[in-house]
Amino acid sequence: MKGFEANQRVRVKTENASPNRRVPEYVRGRTGVIVKVHGAVPNYEHDHPDNWGPLYSVLFDGRSPKEKIVVDLHEPWLELYE
C-alpha cells in the first residue's frame, strides 16, 4: 500500500482485513478524514507477529453536528474514499 496522508478522506472496510479485530463496529463502513499519521507502530505482543501497517487517527462525525469521534486505525482497514 502507498499509505495515506493527513486530510485524505477514507472509508473503513466492513470485512475483517487482518487478524486485528480491534476495529469498532460503529465505524465499519463509515467515511472519515485522516487527522494524524502515526506511521509504523511496533507490535509488542509476542503472540501476534503480524505487521498491521501504519497507524492513522481518523475523524468521524458523531450523532450530532457538535459531536466528533477520533479512532486510531491501521492501514489495512482503510480505503481511499473519492
PDB file with SEQRES, HELIX, SHEET and CRYST1 records, atoms N, CA, C and O in Angstrom:
SEQRES   1 A   82  MET LYS GLY PHE GLU ALA ASN GLN ARG VAL ARG VAL LYS          
SEQRES   2 A   82  THR GLU ASN ALA SER PRO ASN ARG ARG VAL PRO GLU TYR          
SEQRES   3 A   82  VAL ARG GLY ARG THR GLY VAL ILE VAL LYS VAL HIS GLY          
SEQRES   4 A   82  ALA VAL PRO ASN TYR GLU HIS ASP HIS PRO ASP ASN TRP          
SEQRES   5 A   82  GLY PRO LEU TYR SER VAL LEU PHE ASP GLY ARG SER PRO          
SEQRES   6 A   82  LYS GLU LYS ILE VAL VAL ASP LEU HIS GLU PRO TRP LEU          
SEQRES   7 A   82  GLU LEU TYR GLU                                              
HELIX    1 AA1 GLU A   25  VAL A   27  5                                   3    
HELIX    2 AA2 GLU A   75  TRP A   77  5                                   3    
SHEET    1 AA1 5 LYS A  68  HIS A  74  0                                        
SHEET    2 AA1 5 LEU A  55  ASP A  61 -1                                        
SHEET    3 AA1 5 THR A  31  GLY A  39 -1                                        
SHEET    4 AA1 5 ARG A   9  VAL A  12 -1                                        
SHEET    5 AA1 5 LEU A  78  LEU A  80 -1                                        
CRYST1    1.000    1.000    1.000  90.00  90.00  90.00 P 1           1          
ATOM      1  N   MET A   1       0.825  -1.190   0.000  1.00  0.00           N  
ATOM      2  CA  MET A   1       0.000   0.000   0.000  1.00  0.00           C  
ATOM      3  C   MET A   1       0.866   1.248   0.000  1.00  0.00           C  
ATOM      4  O   MET A   1       1.956   1.259   0.571  1.00  0.00           O  
ATOM      5  N   LYS A   2       0.383   2.281  -0.632  1.00  0.00           N  
ATOM      6  CA  LYS A   2       1.110   3.531  -0.711  1.00  0.00           C  
ATOM      7  C   LYS A   2       1.091   4.283   0.605  1.00  0.00           C  
ATOM      8  O   LYS A   2       2.080   4.931   0.949  1.00  0.00           O  
ATOM      9  N   GLY A   3       0.027   4.220   1.334  1.00  0.00           N  
ATOM     10  CA  GLY A   3      -0.119   4.988   2.565  1.00  0.00           C  
ATOM     11  C   GLY A   3      -1.039   6.176   2.345  1.00  0.00           C  
ATOM     12  O   GLY A   3      -1.296   6.589   1.214  1.00  0.00           O  
ATOM     13  N   PHE A   4      -1.518   6.703   3.430  1.00  0.00           N  
ATOM     14  CA  PHE A   4      -2.430   7.843   3.384  1.00  0.00           C  
ATOM     15  C   PHE A   4      -1.747   9.060   3.970  1.00  0.00           C  
ATOM     16  O   PHE A   4      -0.720   8.952   4.639  1.00  0.00           O  
ATOM     17  N   GLU A   5      -2.331  10.222   3.711  1.00  0.00           N  
ATOM     18  CA  GLU A   5      -1.811  11.487   4.214  1.00  0.00           C  
ATOM     19  C   GLU A   5      -2.902  12.193   4.996  1.00  0.00           C  
ATOM     20  O   GLU A   5      -4.087  11.899   4.839  1.00  0.00           O  
ATOM     21  N   ALA A   6      -2.490  13.130   5.843  1.00  0.00           N  
ATOM     22  CA  ALA A   6      -3.449  13.943   6.591  1.00  0.00           C  
ATOM     23  C   ALA A   6      -4.399  14.638   5.618  1.00  0.00           C  
ATOM     24  O   ALA A   6      -4.002  15.043   4.525  1.00  0.00           O  
ATOM     25  N   ASN A   7      -5.631  14.766   6.024  1.00  0.00           N  
ATOM     26  CA  ASN A   7      -6.716  15.416   5.280  1.00  0.00           C  
ATOM     27  C   ASN A   7      -7.295  14.570   4.154  1.00  0.00           C  
ATOM     28  O   ASN A   7      -8.196  15.031   3.453  1.00  0.00           O  
ATOM     29  N   GLN A   8      -6.810  13.351   3.956  1.00  0.00           N  
ATOM     30  CA  GLN A   8      -7.430  12.476   2.952  1.00  0.00           C  
ATOM     31  C   GLN A   8      -8.695  11.863   3.536  1.00  0.00           C  
ATOM     32  O   GLN A   8      -8.772  11.536   4.720  1.00  0.00           O  
ATOM     33  N   ARG A   9      -9.680  11.723   2.662  1.00  0.00           N  
ATOM     34  CA  ARG A   9     -10.944  11.089   3.056  1.00  0.00           C  
ATOM     35  C   ARG A   9     -10.810   9.590   2.833  1.00  0.00           C  
ATOM     36  O   ARG A   9     -10.365   9.153   1.772  1.00  0.00           O  
ATOM     37  N   VAL A  10     -11.194   8.802   3.834  1.00  0.00           N  
ATOM     38  CA  VAL A  10     -11.089   7.349   3.761  1.00  0.00           C  
ATOM     39  C   VAL A  10     -12.391   6.699   4.213  1.00  0.00           C  
ATOM     40  O   VAL A  10     -13.214   7.309   4.896  1.00  0.00           O  
ATOM     41  N   ARG A  11     -12.546   5.449   3.812  1.00  0.00           N  
ATOM     42  CA  ARG A  11     -13.678   4.634   4.272  1.00  0.00           C  
ATOM     43  C   ARG A  11     -13.090   3.447   5.029  1.00  0.00           C  
ATOM     44  O   ARG A  11     -12.068   2.886   4.635  1.00  0.00           O  
ATOM     45  N   VAL A  12     -13.747   3.081   6.112  1.00  0.00           N  
ATOM     46  CA  VAL A  12     -13.330   1.914   6.887  1.00  0.00           C  
ATOM     47  C   VAL A  12     -13.967   0.688   6.256  1.00  0.00           C  
ATOM     48  O   VAL A  12     -15.174   0.665   6.014  1.00  0.00           O  
ATOM     49  N   LYS A  13     -13.169  -0.319   5.993  1.00  0.00           N  
ATOM     50  CA  LYS A  13     -13.685  -1.553   5.408  1.00  0.00           C  
ATOM     51  C   LYS A  13     -14.629  -2.241   6.399  1.00  0.00           C  
ATOM     52  O   LYS A  13     -14.488  -2.094   7.613  1.00  0.00           O  
ATOM     53  N   THR A  14     -15.575  -2.981   5.871  1.00  0.00           N  
ATOM     54  CA  THR A  14     -16.533  -3.671   6.732  1.00  0.00           C  
ATOM     55  C   THR A  14     -16.078  -5.076   7.076  1.00  0.00           C  
ATOM     56  O   THR A  14     -16.414  -5.597   8.140  1.00  0.00           O  
ATOM     57  N   GLU A  15     -15.314  -5.698   6.179  1.00  0.00           N  
ATOM     58  CA  GLU A  15     -14.841  -7.062   6.437  1.00  0.00           C  
ATOM     59  C   GLU A  15     -13.599  -7.012   7.317  1.00  0.00           C  
ATOM     60  O   GLU A  15     -12.944  -5.974   7.410  1.00  0.00           O  
ATOM     61  N   ASN A  16     -13.277  -8.111   7.953  1.00  0.00           N  
ATOM     62  CA  ASN A  16     -12.097  -8.196   8.800  1.00  0.00           C  
ATOM     63  C   ASN A  16     -10.865  -8.235   7.907  1.00  0.00           C  
ATOM     64  O   ASN A  16     -10.627  -9.229   7.220  1.00  0.00           O  
ATOM     65  N   ALA A  17     -10.076  -7.154   7.913  1.00  0.00           N  
ATOM     66  CA  ALA A  17      -8.950  -7.018   6.995  1.00  0.00           C  
ATOM     67  C   ALA A  17      -7.695  -7.752   7.451  1.00  0.00           C  
ATOM     68  O   ALA A  17      -6.758  -7.901   6.666  1.00  0.00           O  
ATOM     69  N   SER A  18      -7.653  -8.197   8.656  1.00  0.00           N  
ATOM     70  CA  SER A  18      -6.452  -8.848   9.178  1.00  0.00           C  
ATOM     71  C   SER A  18      -6.800  -9.539  10.489  1.00  0.00           C  
ATOM     72  O   SER A  18      -7.954  -9.510  10.917  1.00  0.00           O  
ATOM     73  N   PRO A  19      -5.825 -10.153  11.123  1.00  0.00           N  
ATOM     74  CA  PRO A  19      -6.107 -10.738  12.442  1.00  0.00           C  
ATOM     75  C   PRO A  19      -6.472  -9.686  13.483  1.00  0.00           C  
ATOM     76  O   PRO A  19      -6.969 -10.031  14.555  1.00  0.00           O  
ATOM     77  N   ASN A  20      -6.234  -8.406  13.187  1.00  0.00           N  
ATOM     78  CA  ASN A  20      -6.552  -7.335  14.130  1.00  0.00           C  
ATOM     79  C   ASN A  20      -8.059  -7.088  14.122  1.00  0.00           C  
ATOM     80  O   ASN A  20      -8.579  -6.468  13.194  1.00  0.00           O  
ATOM     81  N   ARG A  21      -8.746  -7.556  15.121  1.00  0.00           N  
ATOM     82  CA  ARG A  21     -10.209  -7.407  15.198  1.00  0.00           C  
ATOM     83  C   ARG A  21     -10.602  -6.271  16.132  1.00  0.00           C  
ATOM     84  O   ARG A  21     -11.708  -6.261  16.670  1.00  0.00           O  
ATOM     85  N   ARG A  22      -9.711  -5.327  16.321  1.00  0.00           N  
ATOM     86  CA  ARG A  22      -9.962  -4.258  17.280  1.00  0.00           C  
ATOM     87  C   ARG A  22     -10.640  -3.042  16.667  1.00  0.00           C  
ATOM     88  O   ARG A  22     -10.683  -1.989  17.304  1.00  0.00           O  
ATOM     89  N   VAL A  23     -11.162  -3.148  15.473  1.00  0.00           N  
ATOM     90  CA  VAL A  23     -11.859  -2.025  14.852  1.00  0.00           C  
ATOM     91  C   VAL A  23     -13.297  -2.019  15.351  1.00  0.00           C  
ATOM     92  O   VAL A  23     -14.013  -3.008  15.192  1.00  0.00           O  
ATOM     93  N   PRO A  24     -13.726  -0.914  15.953  1.00  0.00           N  
ATOM     94  CA  PRO A  24     -15.099  -0.874  16.485  1.00  0.00           C  
ATOM     95  C   PRO A  24     -16.143  -1.034  15.387  1.00  0.00           C  
ATOM     96  O   PRO A  24     -15.996  -0.507  14.285  1.00  0.00           O  
ATOM     97  N   GLU A  25     -17.181  -1.759  15.707  1.00  0.00           N  
ATOM     98  CA  GLU A  25     -18.277  -1.967  14.752  1.00  0.00           C  
ATOM     99  C   GLU A  25     -18.893  -0.645  14.315  1.00  0.00           C  
ATOM    100  O   GLU A  25     -19.325  -0.513  13.170  1.00  0.00           O  
ATOM    101  N   TYR A  26     -18.938   0.340  15.218  1.00  0.00           N  
ATOM    102  CA  TYR A  26     -19.630   1.590  14.904  1.00  0.00           C  
ATOM    103  C   TYR A  26     -18.909   2.461  13.876  1.00  0.00           C  
ATOM    104  O   TYR A  26     -19.470   3.467  13.442  1.00  0.00           O  
ATOM    105  N   VAL A  27     -17.679   2.108  13.470  1.00  0.00           N  
ATOM    106  CA  VAL A  27     -17.025   2.861  12.393  1.00  0.00           C  
ATOM    107  C   VAL A  27     -16.874   2.053  11.115  1.00  0.00           C  
ATOM    108  O   VAL A  27     -16.493   2.612  10.086  1.00  0.00           O  
ATOM    109  N   ARG A  28     -17.157   0.778  11.144  1.00  0.00           N  
ATOM    110  CA  ARG A  28     -17.037  -0.040   9.932  1.00  0.00           C  
ATOM    111  C   ARG A  28     -18.013   0.444   8.858  1.00  0.00           C  
ATOM    112  O   ARG A  28     -19.205   0.616   9.111  1.00  0.00           O  
ATOM    113  N   GLY A  29     -17.475   0.659   7.652  1.00  0.00           N  
ATOM    114  CA  GLY A  29     -18.294   1.144   6.544  1.00  0.00           C  
ATOM    115  C   GLY A  29     -18.470   2.649   6.512  1.00  0.00           C  
ATOM    116  O   GLY A  29     -19.038   3.180   5.557  1.00  0.00           O  
ATOM    117  N   ARG A  30     -18.000   3.345   7.526  1.00  0.00           N  
ATOM    118  CA  ARG A  30     -18.160   4.803   7.579  1.00  0.00           C  
ATOM    119  C   ARG A  30     -16.981   5.511   6.932  1.00  0.00           C  
ATOM    120  O   ARG A  30     -15.892   4.951   6.802  1.00  0.00           O  
ATOM    121  N   THR A  31     -17.222   6.758   6.528  1.00  0.00           N  
ATOM    122  CA  THR A  31     -16.150   7.577   5.965  1.00  0.00           C  
ATOM    123  C   THR A  31     -15.701   8.600   6.995  1.00  0.00           C  
ATOM    124  O   THR A  31     -16.479   9.081   7.819  1.00  0.00           O  
ATOM    125  N   GLY A  32     -14.409   8.912   6.915  1.00  0.00           N  
ATOM    126  CA  GLY A  32     -13.830   9.889   7.822  1.00  0.00           C  
ATOM    127  C   GLY A  32     -12.642  10.545   7.164  1.00  0.00           C  
ATOM    128  O   GLY A  32     -12.361  10.312   5.989  1.00  0.00           O  
ATOM    129  N   VAL A  33     -11.944  11.368   7.928  1.00  0.00           N  
ATOM    130  CA  VAL A  33     -10.798  12.118   7.428  1.00  0.00           C  
ATOM    131  C   VAL A  33      -9.584  11.798   8.291  1.00  0.00           C  
ATOM    132  O   VAL A  33      -9.665  11.791   9.520  1.00  0.00           O  
ATOM    133  N   ILE A  34      -8.452  11.532   7.628  1.00  0.00           N  
ATOM    134  CA  ILE A  34      -7.199  11.297   8.349  1.00  0.00           C  
ATOM    135  C   ILE A  34      -6.786  12.610   9.006  1.00  0.00           C  
ATOM    136  O   ILE A  34      -6.636  13.629   8.330  1.00  0.00           O  
ATOM    137  N   VAL A  35      -6.601  12.582  10.334  1.00  0.00           N  
ATOM    138  CA  VAL A  35      -6.178  13.795  11.024  1.00  0.00           C  
ATOM    139  C   VAL A  35      -4.748  13.687  11.550  1.00  0.00           C  
ATOM    140  O   VAL A  35      -4.126  14.701  11.868  1.00  0.00           O  
ATOM    141  N   LYS A  36      -4.225  12.470  11.642  1.00  0.00           N  
ATOM    142  CA  LYS A  36      -2.833  12.291  12.083  1.00  0.00           C  
ATOM    143  C   LYS A  36      -2.288  10.989  11.521  1.00  0.00           C  
ATOM    144  O   LYS A  36      -2.959   9.958  11.537  1.00  0.00           O  
ATOM    145  N   VAL A  37      -1.062  11.055  11.024  1.00  0.00           N  
ATOM    146  CA  VAL A  37      -0.362   9.879  10.523  1.00  0.00           C  
ATOM    147  C   VAL A  37       0.680   9.500  11.567  1.00  0.00           C  
ATOM    148  O   VAL A  37       1.620  10.254  11.819  1.00  0.00           O  
ATOM    149  N   HIS A  38       0.508   8.326  12.174  1.00  0.00           N  
ATOM    150  CA  HIS A  38       1.441   7.883  13.205  1.00  0.00           C  
ATOM    151  C   HIS A  38       2.604   7.088  12.627  1.00  0.00           C  
ATOM    152  O   HIS A  38       3.643   6.948  13.271  1.00  0.00           O  
ATOM    153  N   GLY A  39       2.433   6.566  11.410  1.00  0.00           N  
ATOM    154  CA  GLY A  39       3.469   5.734  10.806  1.00  0.00           C  
ATOM    155  C   GLY A  39       3.435   4.331  11.403  1.00  0.00           C  
ATOM    156  O   GLY A  39       2.448   3.927  12.017  1.00  0.00           O  
ATOM    157  N   ALA A  40       4.522   3.600  11.213  1.00  0.00           N  
ATOM    158  CA  ALA A  40       4.590   2.228  11.721  1.00  0.00           C  
ATOM    159  C   ALA A  40       4.691   2.251  13.236  1.00  0.00           C  
ATOM    160  O   ALA A  40       5.478   3.001  13.814  1.00  0.00           O  
ATOM    161  N   VAL A  41       3.885   1.422  13.860  1.00  0.00           N  
ATOM    162  CA  VAL A  41       3.881   1.306  15.316  1.00  0.00           C  
ATOM    163  C   VAL A  41       4.298  -0.113  15.653  1.00  0.00           C  
ATOM    164  O   VAL A  41       3.678  -1.059  15.168  1.00  0.00           O  
ATOM    165  N   PRO A  42       5.334  -0.293  16.473  1.00  0.00           N  
ATOM    166  CA  PRO A  42       5.767  -1.656  16.796  1.00  0.00           C  
ATOM    167  C   PRO A  42       4.676  -2.436  17.527  1.00  0.00           C  
ATOM    168  O   PRO A  42       3.918  -1.883  18.325  1.00  0.00           O  
ATOM    169  N   ASN A  43       4.618  -3.717  17.239  1.00  0.00           N  
ATOM    170  CA  ASN A  43       3.665  -4.595  17.909  1.00  0.00           C  
ATOM    171  C   ASN A  43       4.406  -5.290  19.045  1.00  0.00           C  
ATOM    172  O   ASN A  43       5.299  -6.102  18.801  1.00  0.00           O  
ATOM    173  N   TYR A  44       4.047  -4.981  20.260  1.00  0.00           N  
ATOM    174  CA  TYR A  44       4.750  -5.521  21.416  1.00  0.00           C  
ATOM    175  C   TYR A  44       4.167  -6.841  21.916  1.00  0.00           C  
ATOM    176  O   TYR A  44       4.684  -7.425  22.868  1.00  0.00           O  
ATOM    177  N   GLU A  45       3.110  -7.307  21.289  1.00  0.00           N  
ATOM    178  CA  GLU A  45       2.516  -8.588  21.678  1.00  0.00           C  
ATOM    179  C   GLU A  45       3.287  -9.707  20.989  1.00  0.00           C  
ATOM    180  O   GLU A  45       3.258  -9.821  19.764  1.00  0.00           O  
ATOM    181  N   HIS A  46       3.963 -10.516  21.757  1.00  0.00           N  
ATOM    182  CA  HIS A  46       4.802 -11.574  21.194  1.00  0.00           C  
ATOM    183  C   HIS A  46       3.993 -12.671  20.496  1.00  0.00           C  
ATOM    184  O   HIS A  46       4.519 -13.368  19.629  1.00  0.00           O  
ATOM    185  N   ASP A  47       2.737 -12.824  20.863  1.00  0.00           N  
ATOM    186  CA  ASP A  47       1.927 -13.868  20.236  1.00  0.00           C  
ATOM    187  C   ASP A  47       1.226 -13.363  18.975  1.00  0.00           C  
ATOM    188  O   ASP A  47       0.426 -14.089  18.385  1.00  0.00           O  
ATOM    189  N   HIS A  48       1.513 -12.133  18.557  1.00  0.00           N  
ATOM    190  CA  HIS A  48       0.844 -11.530  17.403  1.00  0.00           C  
ATOM    191  C   HIS A  48       1.880 -10.880  16.494  1.00  0.00           C  
ATOM    192  O   HIS A  48       1.978  -9.653  16.476  1.00  0.00           O  
ATOM    193  N   PRO A  49       2.647 -11.645  15.751  1.00  0.00           N  
ATOM    194  CA  PRO A  49       3.757 -11.071  14.983  1.00  0.00           C  
ATOM    195  C   PRO A  49       3.352 -10.364  13.693  1.00  0.00           C  
ATOM    196  O   PRO A  49       4.212  -9.816  13.003  1.00  0.00           O  
ATOM    197  N   ASP A  50       2.063 -10.361  13.352  1.00  0.00           N  
ATOM    198  CA  ASP A  50       1.638  -9.772  12.080  1.00  0.00           C  
ATOM    199  C   ASP A  50       1.928  -8.273  12.034  1.00  0.00           C  
ATOM    200  O   ASP A  50       1.822  -7.576  13.043  1.00  0.00           O  
ATOM    201  N   ASN A  51       2.296  -7.794  10.850  1.00  0.00           N  
ATOM    202  CA  ASN A  51       2.511  -6.374  10.630  1.00  0.00           C  
ATOM    203  C   ASN A  51       1.185  -5.775  10.181  1.00  0.00           C  
ATOM    204  O   ASN A  51       0.673  -6.134   9.121  1.00  0.00           O  
ATOM    205  N   TRP A  52       0.628  -4.877  10.965  1.00  0.00           N  
ATOM    206  CA  TRP A  52      -0.664  -4.297  10.654  1.00  0.00           C  
ATOM    207  C   TRP A  52      -0.548  -3.024   9.844  1.00  0.00           C  
ATOM    208  O   TRP A  52      -1.564  -2.388   9.563  1.00  0.00           O  
ATOM    209  N   GLY A  53       0.648  -2.634   9.463  1.00  0.00           N  
ATOM    210  CA  GLY A  53       0.827  -1.431   8.666  1.00  0.00           C  
ATOM    211  C   GLY A  53       0.772  -0.168   9.503  1.00  0.00           C  
ATOM    212  O   GLY A  53       0.589  -0.228  10.719  1.00  0.00           O  
ATOM    213  N   PRO A  54       0.934   0.989   8.847  1.00  0.00           N  
ATOM    214  CA  PRO A  54       0.914   2.266   9.558  1.00  0.00           C  
ATOM    215  C   PRO A  54      -0.409   2.497  10.295  1.00  0.00           C  
ATOM    216  O   PRO A  54      -1.447   1.932   9.951  1.00  0.00           O  
ATOM    217  N   LEU A  55      -0.327   3.342  11.312  1.00  0.00           N  
ATOM    218  CA  LEU A  55      -1.495   3.682  12.133  1.00  0.00           C  
ATOM    219  C   LEU A  55      -1.910   5.121  11.833  1.00  0.00           C  
ATOM    220  O   LEU A  55      -1.065   6.004  11.685  1.00  0.00           O  
ATOM    221  N   TYR A  56      -3.228   5.345  11.744  1.00  0.00           N  
ATOM    222  CA  TYR A  56      -3.772   6.660  11.442  1.00  0.00           C  
ATOM    223  C   TYR A  56      -4.865   7.007  12.444  1.00  0.00           C  
ATOM    224  O   TYR A  56      -5.606   6.131  12.891  1.00  0.00           O  
ATOM    225  N   SER A  57      -4.964   8.276  12.794  1.00  0.00           N  
ATOM    226  CA  SER A  57      -6.108   8.771  13.560  1.00  0.00           C  
ATOM    227  C   SER A  57      -7.106   9.298  12.539  1.00  0.00           C  
ATOM    228  O   SER A  57      -6.779  10.143  11.706  1.00  0.00           O  
ATOM    229  N   VAL A  58      -8.336   8.781  12.620  1.00  0.00           N  
ATOM    230  CA  VAL A  58      -9.375   9.138  11.640  1.00  0.00           C  
ATOM    231  C   VAL A  58     -10.525   9.814  12.374  1.00  0.00           C  
ATOM    232  O   VAL A  58     -11.019   9.304  13.379  1.00  0.00           O  
ATOM    233  N   LEU A  59     -10.945  10.962  11.863  1.00  0.00           N  
ATOM    234  CA  LEU A  59     -12.024  11.751  12.450  1.00  0.00           C  
ATOM    235  C   LEU A  59     -13.345  11.418  11.764  1.00  0.00           C  
ATOM    236  O   LEU A  59     -13.445  11.438  10.537  1.00  0.00           O  
ATOM    237  N   PHE A  60     -14.356  11.111  12.576  1.00  0.00           N  
ATOM    238  CA  PHE A  60     -15.702  10.798  12.076  1.00  0.00           C  
ATOM    239  C   PHE A  60     -16.703  11.762  12.690  1.00  0.00           C  
ATOM    240  O   PHE A  60     -16.498  12.255  13.799  1.00  0.00           O  
ATOM    241  N   ASP A  61     -17.789  12.032  11.966  1.00  0.00           N  
ATOM    242  CA  ASP A  61     -18.896  12.787  12.544  1.00  0.00           C  
ATOM    243  C   ASP A  61     -19.611  11.914  13.558  1.00  0.00           C  
ATOM    244  O   ASP A  61     -19.696  10.697  13.392  1.00  0.00           O  
ATOM    245  N   GLY A  62     -20.123  12.539  14.606  1.00  0.00           N  
ATOM    246  CA  GLY A  62     -20.877  11.813  15.621  1.00  0.00           C  
ATOM    247  C   GLY A  62     -22.363  11.871  15.346  1.00  0.00           C  
ATOM    248  O   GLY A  62     -22.793  12.091  14.213  1.00  0.00           O  
ATOM    249  N   ARG A  63     -23.130  11.675  16.380  1.00  0.00           N  
ATOM    250  CA  ARG A  63     -24.598  11.666  16.229  1.00  0.00           C  
ATOM    251  C   ARG A  63     -25.185  13.055  16.064  1.00  0.00           C  
ATOM    252  O   ARG A  63     -26.249  13.217  15.465  1.00  0.00           O  
ATOM    253  N   SER A  64     -24.495  14.059  16.595  1.00  0.00           N  
ATOM    254  CA  SER A  64     -24.974  15.436  16.458  1.00  0.00           C  
ATOM    255  C   SER A  64     -23.909  16.244  15.729  1.00  0.00           C  
ATOM    256  O   SER A  64     -22.763  15.803  15.634  1.00  0.00           O  
ATOM    257  N   PRO A  65     -24.264  17.421  15.212  1.00  0.00           N  
ATOM    258  CA  PRO A  65     -23.278  18.232  14.490  1.00  0.00           C  
ATOM    259  C   PRO A  65     -22.064  18.634  15.345  1.00  0.00           C  
ATOM    260  O   PRO A  65     -20.980  18.870  14.811  1.00  0.00           O  
ATOM    261  N   LYS A  66     -22.247  18.711  16.656  1.00  0.00           N  
ATOM    262  CA  LYS A  66     -21.156  19.113  17.540  1.00  0.00           C  
ATOM    263  C   LYS A  66     -20.285  17.948  17.987  1.00  0.00           C  
ATOM    264  O   LYS A  66     -19.202  18.159  18.533  1.00  0.00           O  
ATOM    265  N   GLU A  67     -20.737  16.741  17.766  1.00  0.00           N  
ATOM    266  CA  GLU A  67     -20.004  15.560  18.238  1.00  0.00           C  
ATOM    267  C   GLU A  67     -19.055  15.046  17.154  1.00  0.00           C  
ATOM    268  O   GLU A  67     -19.439  14.909  15.992  1.00  0.00           O  
ATOM    269  N   LYS A  68     -17.824  14.768  17.545  1.00  0.00           N  
ATOM    270  CA  LYS A  68     -16.823  14.186  16.658  1.00  0.00           C  
ATOM    271  C   LYS A  68     -16.199  12.981  17.363  1.00  0.00           C  
ATOM    272  O   LYS A  68     -16.120  12.939  18.590  1.00  0.00           O  
ATOM    273  N   ILE A  69     -15.762  12.014  16.579  1.00  0.00           N  
ATOM    274  CA  ILE A  69     -15.140  10.799  17.108  1.00  0.00           C  
ATOM    275  C   ILE A  69     -13.809  10.613  16.390  1.00  0.00           C  
ATOM    276  O   ILE A  69     -13.746  10.727  15.166  1.00  0.00           O  
ATOM    277  N   VAL A  70     -12.752  10.330  17.135  1.00  0.00           N  
ATOM    278  CA  VAL A  70     -11.453  10.021  16.541  1.00  0.00           C  
ATOM    279  C   VAL A  70     -11.096   8.597  16.924  1.00  0.00           C  
ATOM    280  O   VAL A  70     -11.105   8.238  18.102  1.00  0.00           O  
ATOM    281  N   VAL A  71     -10.781   7.784  15.917  1.00  0.00           N  
ATOM    282  CA  VAL A  71     -10.424   6.377  16.129  1.00  0.00           C  
ATOM    283  C   VAL A  71      -9.081   6.120  15.452  1.00  0.00           C  
ATOM    284  O   VAL A  71      -8.869   6.526  14.310  1.00  0.00           O  
ATOM    285  N   ASP A  72      -8.180   5.450  16.155  1.00  0.00           N  
ATOM    286  CA  ASP A  72      -6.903   5.054  15.566  1.00  0.00           C  
ATOM    287  C   ASP A  72      -7.079   3.728  14.843  1.00  0.00           C  
ATOM    288  O   ASP A  72      -7.514   2.741  15.435  1.00  0.00           O  
ATOM    289  N   LEU A  73      -6.735   3.711  13.548  1.00  0.00           N  
ATOM    290  CA  LEU A  73      -6.942   2.528  12.708  1.00  0.00           C  
ATOM    291  C   LEU A  73      -5.687   2.233  11.900  1.00  0.00           C  
ATOM    292  O   LEU A  73      -4.991   3.147  11.458  1.00  0.00           O  
ATOM    293  N   HIS A  74      -5.409   0.962  11.715  1.00  0.00           N  
ATOM    294  CA  HIS A  74      -4.271   0.548  10.898  1.00  0.00           C  
ATOM    295  C   HIS A  74      -4.660   0.558   9.422  1.00  0.00           C  
ATOM    296  O   HIS A  74      -5.828   0.402   9.065  1.00  0.00           O  
ATOM    297  N   GLU A  75      -3.652   0.746   8.580  1.00  0.00           N  
ATOM    298  CA  GLU A  75      -3.850   0.914   7.142  1.00  0.00           C  
ATOM    299  C   GLU A  75      -4.676  -0.183   6.456  1.00  0.00           C  
ATOM    300  O   GLU A  75      -5.505   0.150   5.608  1.00  0.00           O  
ATOM    301  N   PRO A  76      -4.496  -1.474   6.777  1.00  0.00           N  
ATOM    302  CA  PRO A  76      -5.278  -2.492   6.055  1.00  0.00           C  
ATOM    303  C   PRO A  76      -6.793  -2.342   6.208  1.00  0.00           C  
ATOM    304  O   PRO A  76      -7.552  -2.902   5.418  1.00  0.00           O  
ATOM    305  N   TRP A  77      -7.231  -1.596   7.210  1.00  0.00           N  
ATOM    306  CA  TRP A  77      -8.656  -1.399   7.427  1.00  0.00           C  
ATOM    307  C   TRP A  77      -9.229  -0.258   6.592  1.00  0.00           C  
ATOM    308  O   TRP A  77     -10.447  -0.088   6.531  1.00  0.00           O  
ATOM    309  N   LEU A  78      -8.366   0.524   5.951  1.00  0.00           N  
ATOM    310  CA  LEU A  78      -8.821   1.743   5.287  1.00  0.00           C  
ATOM    311  C   LEU A  78      -8.697   1.661   3.766  1.00  0.00           C  
ATOM    312  O   LEU A  78      -7.820   0.984   3.230  1.00  0.00           O  
ATOM    313  N   GLU A  79      -9.599   2.368   3.089  1.00  0.00           N  
ATOM    314  CA  GLU A  79      -9.503   2.524   1.640  1.00  0.00           C  
ATOM    315  C   GLU A  79      -9.806   3.974   1.315  1.00  0.00           C  
ATOM    316  O   GLU A  79     -10.582   4.631   2.008  1.00  0.00           O  
ATOM    317  N   LEU A  80      -9.183   4.466   0.252  1.00  0.00           N  
ATOM    318  CA  LEU A  80      -9.376   5.850  -0.170  1.00  0.00           C  
ATOM    319  C   LEU A  80     -10.832   6.050  -0.585  1.00  0.00           C  
ATOM    320  O   LEU A  80     -11.394   5.228  -1.309  1.00  0.00           O  
ATOM    321  N   TYR A  81     -11.432   7.131  -0.129  1.00  0.00           N  
ATOM    322  CA  TYR A  81     -12.806   7.468  -0.492  1.00  0.00           C  
ATOM    323  C   TYR A  81     -12.764   8.679  -1.403  1.00  0.00           C  
ATOM    324  O   TYR A  81     -12.247   9.732  -1.028  1.00  0.00           O  
ATOM    325  N   GLU A  82     -13.304   8.530  -2.588  1.00  0.00           N  
ATOM    326  CA  GLU A  82     -13.284   9.638  -3.554  1.00  0.00           C  
ATOM    327  C   GLU A  82     -14.663  10.101  -3.876  1.00  0.00           C  
ATOM    328  O   GLU A  82     -14.835  11.025  -4.670  1.00  0.00           O  
TER     329      GLU A  82                                                      
END                                                                             
